[in-house]
Amino acid sequence: MDPLNRVRDFLLDNIGHMTHPGTGSFDAATNRWFVPICCRTESGEVVIGDVEVDCTGHIVFAPGREEMLSRLQKATSQLVHQGTSPGETP
């Protein structure tokens, strides 16, 4: 199974429609895909974690919902204090 589709399905089932997979990268040393978890916010997109997927499409690691929510709150509060949008340089 395609790692991006696998992560997309996982996010929809476990996190919600405000998240989606980013562009994954393959690590030949571990033979695994690392796919960033992107979250849509009012200020733009924020990366709140990574999902690790093996070559057969099994999720090896994914951060928990509470951990991702904590990261999202931290990232968005930093953006508010800096007065920037994600992807912008302060």
C-alpha positions in Angstrom: 0.0 0.0 0.0 1.2 3.5 -0.8 2.5 5.1 2.4 0.8 8.4 1.9 -2.6 6.7 1.4 -2.0 4.6 4.5 -1.2 7.7 6.6 -4.1 9.6 5.2 -6.5 6.8 6.1 -4.9 6.6 9.6 -5.3 10.3 10.2 -8.9 10.4 9.1 -9.7 7.4 11.3 -7.8 8.6 14.4 -7.3 12.3 14.3 -9.7 14.1 12.0 -10.2 15.9 8.7 -8.0 18.9 9.7 -4.9 16.7 9.3 -3.3 15.3 6.2 0.0 13.7 5.2 2.8 15.8 3.8 5.5 14.7 1.4 7.0 11.5 2.7 10.7 10.5 2.5 12.2 7.0 2.3 15.0 6.0 4.6 17.0 3.3 2.8 19.0 2.4 6.0 15.8 1.5 7.9 13.7 0.6 4.9 10.9 2.8 6.2 8.9 5.8 5.1 8.6 8.9 7.2 5.5 11.0 6.5 4.9 14.3 8.1 1.6 15.0 9.7 0.3 18.4 8.6 -2.6 20.3 10.3 -4.6 23.1 8.8 -5.0 26.1 11.1 -6.3 29.6 10.6 -2.7 30.8 10.2 -1.9 28.1 7.6 -0.4 24.6 7.8 1.7 23.3 10.7 3.7 20.1 10.9 2.8 18.4 14.2 4.6 15.1 13.9 5.7 12.2 11.7 4.3 8.7 11.0 6.7 5.9 10.3 5.5 3.3 7.8 7.3 0.1 6.8 7.5 -1.2 3.2 4.4 -3.3 3.6 2.3 -0.4 4.6 2.1 -1.1 8.4 2.4 1.9 10.7 5.4 1.3 12.9 5.0 4.6 14.9 2.6 7.5 15.1 2.3 10.0 17.8 -0.9 9.9 19.9 -3.8 12.3 19.5 -3.0 14.1 22.8 0.6 14.6 21.8 -0.3 16.0 18.4 -2.8 18.4 20.0 -0.2 19.6 22.5 2.3 20.2 19.6 -0.4 22.0 17.6 -1.2 24.3 20.6 2.5 25.0 21.2 3.1 25.7 17.5 0.1 28.0 17.0 0.9 30.0 20.3 4.4 30.5 19.1 3.1 31.8 15.7 0.8 34.2 17.5 3.6 35.6 19.7 5.9 36.0 16.6 3.2 37.5 14.5 4.0 35.2 11.5 2.2 32.5 9.6 3.6 29.0 9.2 6.3 28.9 6.5 7.1 32.6 7.0 10.4 33.8 8.5 9.9 36.0 11.5 
